[in-house]
Amino acid sequence: MTNDDGIDSAGLAALTRLAAGAGLDVVVAAPAEQSSGASAAITAVRDEGRTLVERRDLPGFDGVQAWAVRAQPGHIVVAALTGWLDPAPDLVLSGVNRGANVGRAVLHSGTVGAVLTAAVHDVRGLAVSLDVALHPTGERHWDAADALFPRLLELLLDAPAGTALSLNVPDRPPSEQRELRHARLAAFGSVQARVDEVGDGGLRLGEIEVGTRPEEGTDGALLAAGHPTLTALRPVTEAEDRLVPEWLARSERRRA
């Protein structure tokens, strides 16, 4: 279990509850501090070359090992899968993120980056995100994925090694959710960065909600319509096109 909102987040507690309730042998290893936007970075705070780790007790989860790590989620996953945890995890569950992870902006998500890092190591992973507005009011529905989780866990356990799934859930009670839909990625995410201030010594970035309506059938559009969305992702791989081979062939002919 990991996330990018930090070990004390309500979303991590919600996903830990679901995993433990499903009978999984749960180990929590999450950033000690907020790490949103970390993507699949493997940076960490180190002391004499050692990543800083602190044992934690999570309220309500007696018997669950938990660690606060001064590192990004991608670093935590790499460490967990390559010798830190014994045995190494069979699954990586990441979230529940405070905010949707939709569109091509999933590239920047630490929540999604954790499961893509797992996929590189041929380990299955599920990232879960709650569609919280940039400036929300009222209470969050951290139980929004409860009814979906058993089905998705079954899917994940039966999926090929290295499968990476991203689930986005509307911020509403389970009884008000529409049916789960498969979705392709929208062109943009739900939130974009912008430069709010430029000065002599630097600049200040802010965030705004994307005003453009997402394309029909994409994760952003379906989520806005009240559907939980599920998307299979893959880590970075070579593009399946002929650009480079054709350019090299032309280059070799010119040299000849």
N, C-alpha and C positions, 0 to 999 in steps of 0.2 A: 504494500500500500504506500503510495506517495502522492504528492500534489505539487502545485506551485504557489498556493496561497499560504502555506506554512503549517506547521504541525498543530497549531492551536485553532485552526479554522473549523467552523461548523460543518463545512462540506466534507472534510476529511473524516470527521466523526460519523457523519451520515453514511459514507461509503464503507467505513470500517464496521459499522453496525450491520450493514447488509452482508458483507463478506463473512463476518463471524457468524451471523445467523444462518448462513448457507452451509456452515460446517467446515469452512476453509481454515487451514492453519495459518493464521494471520501474523505477519510481522509488519509493523509500521516504521517506515524510514522516510522522513519528510524534511524539507528545509526548515531550519530554525527560524527563518524570517521570510517575509513575502518575496517571492521569486517570479512573479508574473512576467511574461515576455521573455523568458529565458530560452525558449526554443529547446533545442537538444544540446545546449552548452554543457560542457563537463568541467566548468571552473568551480573552484572551492576556496575557502579560507583555510590556509595551512599554517602549522607551527612546526618548523624544522622538517618540512616535507610531509607532515601527517595531517590529513583532513580532520577537522575538529568535529567530534561526535559526543553527544550527551545523552545518557539514558533518561527516559521520561516515563512517567506514569500517566496514562490517559484516563480521566474520570469516566467511570462506567464500563471500563474494559479491563477488568482484573484478569491477569494471566496473559494479556497480549503484550508481546515485546514491542517497545516503541523507542525510537531514536530520533532526536533532533540533530540534524546534520547541517553544518555551516557550508552548504554547497547547493548547487543547482540540481533540479530533479534528474537531469540526464546523468550527472556525475553519480548521484545516488544509485541509479539503476545500474550503471556500469559496475560500480563497486559491489552491489548486491549480487550481480550475476557472475562476477569473476573472482570470487574468493572471500568476500567479507561475510556473507551469510552462508551457513552450512546446515542443511543443504541449500543450494541455490534455489531461488523461487521458480515455480513452474508457471506462474502468472504474474503479471504486473497490472495492478488496478490503480488508476490515477484520477483524483478528483475528490469530491464533487467540486468542480470549479465554480467560482462565483462570477458568472458571466458566460454567455454562449461562446463556443469555439466553432465558428462556421466560416465557409468560404476559404479562399486561398490564404487568408490570414492565419489559418491554423499553423502555417510555417513558423510563426513567432510564439506559439503557445508552449509554455513549459509543461502544462498538463498533457497536451498531445505529444510534445517532445519526449516525454518519459516513455510512452508506449511505442513510439517510433524507434527509440533507442533500444527498447526490448526486442523489437522486431529484427533489428540488425544482428542481435544475438540469437535469433531463431526462437524467441520466447513470445508467447501470446500475450496480448495486452488489450485493456479496455480503458478508454478515457471517457469520463462522464462530466458533463457541464450543464449547469442550470442557467436558463436564459434570464439573468438578472439585468435590469436596465442600468444604464450608466449612473443615473441618480434615482434610485428606487425609493418607494414609500411603502409603509406597511411591513409585514413579516414575510420572510422568505419561506418557500415550501421545500425544505430539504428532504422531504419524503416523496418528492415528485417522481423519483425513479424506482420506488419500492416495488411496484407491481411488475415492472419490466425486468428487474435485475435477475430473477431466477431463470427466465427464458434466455436472456443474453449470456448468462454464465454457462448454461447448457450449450448454447451455440459456440461460445468461445472454447470450451473444453473439447468440443468435437472438431474444431477448425484446424487447419494445417499449422504446423509450427511457424512462428513468425507473423501470424495474423495480428493486425492492429486495427481495432475498431474505435470509432468515435461516436458517442451517444450524446445528443443534445436534447434537453427536456424543458418544456415550457415551465415557467415559474407559477404553477397553479396546482391545486390538489390533484392527487391521482384520479379521483372520480370525474374530474373535468378535463382529463387528457383525451385527445382524439387518438385514433389508431396510430401505431408505430409505422413509420414510412422509411423506405430506403431513399437516400438523397445523394445527389452529386453535389460537389462543392460550388457555391456561388462565386462570382468573380471577386467579391470583396467580403470582408468580415462585417460584423455588426457595429464595430467601433473602430475608428481610425485615429492615428496620431496626427497632430498638427503642431506647428511652431507658433506658440503664443507670444513669445518675446525674444528679440534679438538684441544683445548688448555687446559691449566691448570685450567682456570676459567670457562670453558664452551665450547660450540660448536656452529658453525654457519650452519644454514640450508639454502639451496637454492632449486631451482626448475628446473626440466628438462622436456622436452616434451617426452612422452612415445614413444619409437622407435618400439615397437612391434605392428604389424598389428592386429587390433581388429577382433574378430570372425565375420564371415558373418552373417548379419541379426541383429547385435547388434546396439545400438545407436551410438557407436563410428564409426563403419564401414559405416552406412547409412549417418551419418552426413558428413563424409569425402567425400562421393560420391555426396554431394550436396543436400541431402534430409533433410528438417526439420524432427525432430523425436519427438514422443509423447510417454511417458511412465507413466503408473499409478503406484504409489508407495504406500506403507503402512508403518505406523509407527511400531516401535518395537513390536513384538508379540512373543508368545512362538513358538518354532519349532514344526512342525507337524511330529514328528518321535517317535519311541518307545524306544529310548536309555534309558532315565531315568526310565520309567515304568518297562522295562525289567530288568534293573539293580537292582531296588528296589525289584522286585519279587525274583530274584536270591538271593539277600541279605537276604530277609526274610526267604527263604527256608534254607539257611545255618544256620541262627540263630535258626531255629526250630530243 
